């Protein structure tokens, strides 16, 4: 995980860059649309890389003293379907009943776990991850930045 001491850019600024990149890439998206995810990821990565490289490049030089890698993962929230609204049985008076336990875990979000490790110089190299919440669009974006001193 990144610490303020080894990050080439202040962590708050990295959050702003990631938010700006995600907002820009997803500005016209109304919902998760799988055929568009490759373009969204490409836009997020390109915008972040351009901003990070510009801010990490010292004045008077042409390139930053780091190599960067950026990963963007778009995660779709689970979309409720008609199955979730169907009854699971009938009560004494013929009323439809649904068990909360039957629906548990079906609505809301899909599970995701990701881990990354590296062997590097902890004083100069590192990684940082960020979750962009696209709740209103039915998706989340997880962005990871890795930097390695040159």
Contact map, one row per residue, 1 for C-alpha under 8 A:
111000000000000000000000000000000000000000000000000000000000000000000000000000000000000000000000000000000000000000000000000001111000000000000000000000
111101100000000000000000000000000000000000000000000000000000000000000000000000000000000000000000000000000000000000000000000001110000000000000000000000
111111100010000000000000000000000000000000000000000000000000000000000000000000000000000000000000000000000000000000000000000000000000000000000000000000
011111100110000000000000000000000000000000000000000000000000000000000000000000000000000000000000000000000000000000000000000000000000000000000000000000
001111100000000000000000000000000000000000000000000000000000000000000000000000000000000000000000000000000000000000000000001000000000000000000000000000
011111110000000000000000000000000000000000000000000000000000000000000000000000000000000000000000000000000000000000000000011111000000000000000000000000
011111111110000000000000000000000000000000000000000000000000000000000000000000000000000000000000000000000000000000000000000111000000000000000000000000
000001111100000000000000000000000000000000000000000000010000000000000000000000000000000000000000000000000000000000000000000000000000000000000000001000
000000111110110000000000000000000000000000000000000100110000000000000000000000000000000000000000000000000000000000000000000000000000000000000000000000
000100111111110000000000000000000000000000000000000000000000000000000000000000000000000000000000000000000000000000000000000000000000000000000000000000
001100101111111000000000000000000000000000000000000000000000000000000000000000000000000000000000000000000000000000000000000000000000000000000000000000
000000000111111100000000000000000000000000000000000000000000000000000000000000000000000000000000000000000000000000000000000000000000000000000000000000
000000001111111110000000000000000000000000000000000000000000000000000000000000000000000000000000000000000000000000000000000000000000000000000000000000
000000001111111111000000000000000000000000000000000100000000000000000000000000000000000000000000000000000000000000000000000000000000000000000000000000
000000000011111111100000000000000000000000000000000000000000000000000000000000000000000000000000000000000000000000000000000000000100000000000000000000
000000000001111111110000000000000000000000000000000000000000000000000000000000000000000000000000000000000000000000000000000000000000000000000000000000
000000000000111111111000000000000000000000000001001100000000000000000000000000000000000000000000000000000000000000000000000000000000000000000000000000
000000000000011111111100000000000000000000010001000000000000000000000000000000000000000000000000000000000000000000000000000000000101000000000010000000
000000000000001111111110000000000000000000000000000000000000000000000000000000000000000000000000000000000000000000000000000000000001000000000000000000
000000000000000111111111000000000000000000000000000000000000000000000000000000000000000000000000000000000000000000000000000000000000000000000000000000
000000000000000011111111100000000000000000111011000000000000000000000000000000000000000000000000000000000000000000000000000000000000000000000000000000
000000000000000001111111110000000000000000010000000000000000000000000000000000000000000000000000000000000000000000000000000000000001000000001000000000
000000000000000000111111111000000000000000000000000000000000000000000000000000000000000000000000000000000000000000000000000000000000000000000000000000
000000000000000000011111111000000000000000010000000000000000000000000000000000000000000000000000000000000000000000000000000000000000000000000000000000
000000000000000000001111111100000000000110110000000000000000000000000000000000000000000000000000000000000000000000000000000000000000000000000000000000
000000000000000000000111111110000000000100000000000000000000000000000000000000000000000000000000000000000000000000000000000000000000000000000000000000
000000000000000000000011111110000000000000000000000000000000000000000000000000000000000000000000000000000000000000000000000000000000000000000000000000
000000000000000000000000111111000000000000000000000000000000000000000000000000000000000000000000000000000000000000000000000000000000000000000000000000
000000000000000000000000011111111000000000000000000000000000000000000000000000000000000000000000000000000000000000000000000000000000000010000000000000
000000000000000000000000000111110000000000000000000000000000000000000000000000000000000000000000000000000000000000000000000000000000000110000000000000
000000000000000000000000000011111000000000000000000000000000000000000000000000000000000000000000000000000000000000000000000000000000000111100000000000
000000000000000000000000000011111100100000000000000000000000000000000000000100000000000000000000000000000000000000000000000000000000000011100000000000
000000000000000000000000000010111111100000000000000000000000000000000000000000000000000000000000000000000000000000000000000000000000000000000000000000
000000000000000000000000000000011111100000000000000000000000000000000000000000000000000000000000000000000000000000000000000000000000000000000000000000
000000000000000000000000000000001111110000000000000000000000000000000000000000000000000000000000000000000000000000000000000000000000000000000000000000
000000000000000000000000000000001111111100000000000000000000000000000000000000000000000000000000000000000000000000000000000000000000000000000000000000
000000000000000000000000000000011111111110000000000000000000000000000000010000000000000000000000000000000000000000000000000000000000000000000000000000
000000000000000000000000000000000011111111000000000000000000000000000000000000000000000000000000000000000000000000000000000000000000000000000000000000
000000000000000000000000000000000001111111100000000000000000000000000000000000000000000000000000000000000000000000000000000000000000000000000000000000
000000000000000000000000110000000001111111110000000000000000000000000000000000000000000000000000000000000000000000000000000000000000000000000000000000
000000000000000000000000100000000000111111111000000000000000000000000001110000000000000000000000000000000000000000000000000000000000000000000000000000
000000000000000000000000000000000000011111111100000000000000000000000000000000000000000000000000000000000000000000000000000000000000000000000000000000
000000000000000000001000100000000000001111111110000000000000000000000000000000000000000000000000000000000000000000000000000000000000000000000000000000
000000000000000001001101100000000000000111111111000000000000000000000001000000000000000000000000000000000000000000000000000000000000000000000000000000
000000000000000000001000000000000000000011111111100000000000000000000111000000000000000000000000000000000000000000000000000000000000000000000000000000
000000000000000000000000000000000000000001111111110000000000000000000000000000000000000000000000000000000000000000000000000000000000000000000000000000
000000000000000000001000000000000000000000111111111000000000000000000000000000000000000000000000000000000000000000000000000000000000000000000000000000
000000000000000011001000000000000000000000011111111100000000000000000100000000000000000000000000000000000000000000000000000000000000000000000000000000
000000000000000000000000000000000000000000001111111110000000000000010100000000000000000000000000000000000000000000000000000000000000000000000000000000
000000000000000000000000000000000000000000000111111111000000000000000000000000000000000000000000000000000000000000000000000000000000000000000000000000
000000000000000010000000000000000000000000000011111111100000000000000000000000000000000000000000000000000000000000000000000000000000000000000000000000
000000001000010010000000000000000000000000000001111111110000000000000000000000000000000000000000000000000000000000000000000000000000000000000000000000
000000000000000000000000000000000000000000000000111111111000001100000000000000000000000000000000000000000000000000000000000000000000000000000000000000
000000000000000000000000000000000000000000000000011111111000000100000000000000000000000000000000000000000000000000000000000000000000000000000000000000
000000001000000000000000000000000000000000000000001111111100000000000000000000000000000000000000000000000000000000000000000000000000000000000000000000
000000011000000000000000000000000000000000000000000111111100000111000000000000000000000000000000000000000000000000000000000000000000000000000000000000
000000000000000000000000000000000000000000000000000011111110111110000000000000000000000000000000000000000000000000000000000000000000000000000000000000
000000000000000000000000000000000000000000000000000000111111111100000000000000000000000000000000000000000000000000000000000000000000000000000000000000
000000000000000000000000000000000000000000000000000000001111100000000000000000000000000000000000000000000000000000000000000000000000000000000000000000
000000000000000000000000000000000000000000000000000000000111110000000000000000000000000000000000000000000000000000000000000000000000000000000000000000
000000000000000000000000000000000000000000000000000000001111111100000000000000000000000000000000000000000000000000000000000000000000000000000000000000
000000000000000000000000000000000000000000000000000000001101111100000000000000000000000000000000000000000000000000000000000000000000000000000000000000
000000000000000000000000000000000000000000000000000010001100111110000000000000000000000000000000000000000000000000000000000000000000000000000000000000
000000000000000000000000000000000000000000000000000011011100111111100000000000000000000000000000000000000000000000000000000000000000000000000000000000
000000000000000000000000000000000000000000000000000000011000001111100000000000000000000000000000000000000000000000000000000000000000000000000000000011
000000000000000000000000000000000000000000000000000000010000000111110000000000000000000000000000000000000000000000000000000000000000000000000000001111
000000000000000000000000000000000000000000000000000000000000000111111000000000000000000000000000000000000000000000000000000000000000000000000000001111
000000000000000000000000000000000000000000000000100000000000000001111100000000000000000000000000000000000000000000000000000000000000000000000000111100
000000000000000000000000000000000000000000000000000000000000000000111110000000000000000000000000000000000000000000000000000000000000000000000000111000
000000000000000000000000000000000000000000001001100000000000000000011111000000000000000000000000000000000000000000000000000000000000000000000011110000
000000000000000000000000000000000000000000001000000000000000000000001111100000000000000000000000000000000000000000000000000000000000000000000011100000
000000000000000000000000000000000000000010011000000000000000000000000111110000000000000000000000000000000000000000000000000000000000000000001111000000
000000000000000000000000000000000000000010000000000000000000000000000011111000000000000000000000000000000000000000000000000000000000000000001110000000
000000000000000000000000000000000000100010000000000000000000000000000001111100000000000000000000000000000000000000000000000000000000000000111100000000
000000000000000000000000000000000000000000000000000000000000000000000000111110000000000000000000000000000000010000000000000000000000000000111100000000
000000000000000000000000000000010000000000000000000000000000000000000000011111000000000000000000000000000000110000000000000000000000000001110000000000
000000000000000000000000000000000000000000000000000000000000000000000000001111100000000000000000000000000001110000000000000000000000000001110000000000
000000000000000000000000000000000000000000000000000000000000000000000000000111110000000000000000000000000111110000000000000000000000000001000000000000
000000000000000000000000000000000000000000000000000000000000000000000000000011111000000000000000000000000011000000000000000000000000000001000000000000
000000000000000000000000000000000000000000000000000000000000000000000000000001111101000000000000000000000111000000000000000000000000000000000000000000
000000000000000000000000000000000000000000000000000000000000000000000000000000111111100000000000000000000000000000000000000000000000000000000000000000
000000000000000000000000000000000000000000000000000000000000000000000000000000011111110000000000000000000000000000000000000000000000000000000000000000
000000000000000000000000000000000000000000000000000000000000000000000000000000001111110000000000000000000000000000000000000000000000000000000000000000
000000000000000000000000000000000000000000000000000000000000000000000000000000011111110000000000000000100100000000000000000000000000000000000000000000
000000000000000000000000000000000000000000000000000000000000000000000000000000001111111000000000000000000000000000000000000000000000000000000000000000
000000000000000000000000000000000000000000000000000000000000000000000000000000000111111100000000010000000000000000000000000000000000000000000000000000
000000000000000000000000000000000000000000000000000000000000000000000000000000000000111111000001110000000000000000000000000000000000000000000000000000
000000000000000000000000000000000000000000000000000000000000000000000000000000000000011111000001111000000000000000000000000000000000000000000000000000
000000000000000000000000000000000000000000000000000000000000000000000000000000000000001111100001110000000000000000000000000000000000000000000000000000
000000000000000000000000000000000000000000000000000000000000000000000000000000000000001111111111100000000000000000000000000000000000000000000000000000
000000000000000000000000000000000000000000000000000000000000000000000000000000000000000011111111100000000000000000000000000000000000000000000000000000
000000000000000000000000000000000000000000000000000000000000000000000000000000000000000001111110000000000000000000000000000000000000000000000000000000
000000000000000000000000000000000000000000000000000000000000000000000000000000000000000001111110000000000000000000000000000000000000000000000000000000
000000000000000000000000000000000000000000000000000000000000000000000000000000000000000001111111000000000000000000000000000000000000000000000000000000
000000000000000000000000000000000000000000000000000000000000000000000000000000000000000001111111100000000000000000000000000000000000000000000000000000
000000000000000000000000000000000000000000000000000000000000000000000000000000000000001111100111110000000000000000000000000000000000000000000000000000
000000000000000000000000000000000000000000000000000000000000000000000000000000000000001111100011111000000000000000000000000000000000000000000000000000
000000000000000000000000000000000000000000000000000000000000000000000000000000000000011110000001111101000000000000000000000000000000000000000000000000
000000000000000000000000000000000000000000000000000000000000000000000000000000000000000100000000111111100000000000000000000000000000000000000000000000
000000000000000000000000000000000000000000000000000000000000000000000000000000000000000000000000011111110000000000000000000000000000000000000000000000
000000000000000000000000000000000000000000000000000000000000000000000000000000000000000000000000001111110000000000000000000000000000000000000000000000
000000000000000000000000000000000000000000000000000000000000000000000000000000000000000000000000011111110000000000000000000000000000000000000000000000
000000000000000000000000000000000000000000000000000000000000000000000000000000000001000000000000001111111110000000000000000000000000000000000000000000
000000000000000000000000000000000000000000000000000000000000000000000000000000000000000000000000000111111110000000000000000000000000000000000000000000
000000000000000000000000000000000000000000000000000000000000000000000000000000000000000000000000000000111111000000000000000000000000000000000000000000
000000000000000000000000000000000000000000000000000000000000000000000000000001010001000000000000000000111111100000000000000000000000000000000000000000
000000000000000000000000000000000000000000000000000000000000000000000000000001110000000000000000000000111111100000000000000000000000000000000000000000
000000000000000000000000000000000000000000000000000000000000000000000000000011110000000000000000000000001111110000000000000000000000000000000000000000
000000000000000000000000000000000000000000000000000000000000000000000000000111000000000000000000000000000111111000000000000000000000000000000000000000
000000000000000000000000000000000000000000000000000000000000000000000000001111000000000000000000000000000001111100000000000000000000000000000000000000
000000000000000000000000000000000000000000000000000000000000000000000000000000000000000000000000000000000000111110000000000000000000000000000000000000
000000000000000000000000000000000000000000000000000000000000000000000000000000000000000000000000000000000000011111000000000000000000000000000000000000
000000000000000000000000000000000000000000000000000000000000000000000000000000000000000000000000000000000000001111100000000000000000000000000000000000
000000000000000000000000000000000000000000000000000000000000000000000000000000000000000000000000000000000000000111110000000000000000000000000000000000
000000000000000000000000000000000000000000000000000000000000000000000000000000000000000000000000000000000000000011111000000000000000000000000000000000
000000000000000000000000000000000000000000000000000000000000000000000000000000000000000000000000000000000000000001111100000000000000000000000000000000
000000000000000000000000000000000000000000000000000000000000000000000000000000000000000000000000000000000000000000111110000000000000000000000000000000
000000000000000000000000000000000000000000000000000000000000000000000000000000000000000000000000000000000000000000011111000000000000000000000000000000
000000000000000000000000000000000000000000000000000000000000000000000000000000000000000000000000000000000000000000001111100000000000000000000000000000
000000000000000000000000000000000000000000000000000000000000000000000000000000000000000000000000000000000000000000000111110011000000000000000000000100
000000000000000000000000000000000000000000000000000000000000000000000000000000000000000000000000000000000000000000000011111110000000000000000000000000
000001000000000000000000000000000000000000000000000000000000000000000000000000000000000000000000000000000000000000000001111111000000000000000000000000
000011000000000000000000000000000000000000000000000000000000000000000000000000000000000000000000000000000000000000000000111110000000000000000000000000
000001100000000000000000000000000000000000000000000000000000000000000000000000000000000000000000000000000000000000000000111111000000000000000000000110
000001100000000000000000000000000000000000000000000000000000000000000000000000000000000000000000000000000000000000000001111111100000000000000000011110
110001100000000000000000000000000000000000000000000000000000000000000000000000000000000000000000000000000000000000000001010111110000000000000000011100
110000000000000000000000000000000000000000000000000000000000000000000000000000000000000000000000000000000000000000000000000011111000000000000001111000
110000000000000000000000000000000000000000000000000000000000000000000000000000000000000000000000000000000000000000000000000001111100000000000001110000
100000000000000000000000000000000000000000000000000000000000000000000000000000000000000000000000000000000000000000000000000000111110000000000111100000
000000000000001001000000000000000000000000000000000000000000000000000000000000000000000000000000000000000000000000000000000000011111000000000111000000
000000000000000000000000000000000000000000000000000000000000000000000000000000000000000000000000000000000000000000000000000000001111100000011110000000
000000000000000001100100000000000000000000000000000000000000000000000000000000000000000000000000000000000000000000000000000000000111110000011110000000
000000000000000000000000000000000000000000000000000000000000000000000000000000000000000000000000000000000000000000000000000000000011111000111000000000
000000000000000000000000000000000000000000000000000000000000000000000000000000000000000000000000000000000000000000000000000000000001111111111000000000
000000000000000000000000000000000000000000000000000000000000000000000000000000000000000000000000000000000000000000000000000000000000111111110000000000
000000000000000000000000000001100000000000000000000000000000000000000000000000000000000000000000000000000000000000000000000000000000011111100000000000
000000000000000000000000000011110000000000000000000000000000000000000000000000000000000000000000000000000000000000000000000000000000011111100000000000
000000000000000000000000000000110000000000000000000000000000000000000000000111100000000000000000000000000000000000000000000000000000011111110000000000
000000000000000000000000000000110000000000000000000000000000000000000000011110000000000000000000000000000000000000000000000000000000111111111000000000
000000000000000000000000000000000000000000000000000000000000000000000000011110000000000000000000000000000000000000000000000000000011111001111100000000
000000000000000000000100000000000000000000000000000000000000000000000001111000000000000000000000000000000000000000000000000000000011110000111110000000
000000000000000000000000000000000000000000000000000000000000000000000001111000000000000000000000000000000000000000000000000000001111000000011111000000
000000000000000001000000000000000000000000000000000000000000000000000111100000000000000000000000000000000000000000000000000000001111000000001111100000
000000000000000000000000000000000000000000000000000000000000000000000111000000000000000000000000000000000000000000000000000000111100000000000111110000
000000000000000000000000000000000000000000000000000000000000000000011110000000000000000000000000000000000000000000000000000000111000000000000011111000
000000000000000000000000000000000000000000000000000000000000000000011100000000000000000000000000000000000000000000000000000011110000000000000001111100
000000010000000000000000000000000000000000000000000000000000000001111000000000000000000000000000000000000000000000000000000011100000000000000000111110
000000000000000000000000000000000000000000000000000000000000000001110000000000000000000000000000000000000000000000000001000111000000000000000000011111
000000000000000000000000000000000000000000000000000000000000000011100000000000000000000000000000000000000000000000000000000110000000000000000000001111
000000000000000000000000000000000000000000000000000000000000000011100000000000000000000000000000000000000000000000000000000000000000000000000000000111
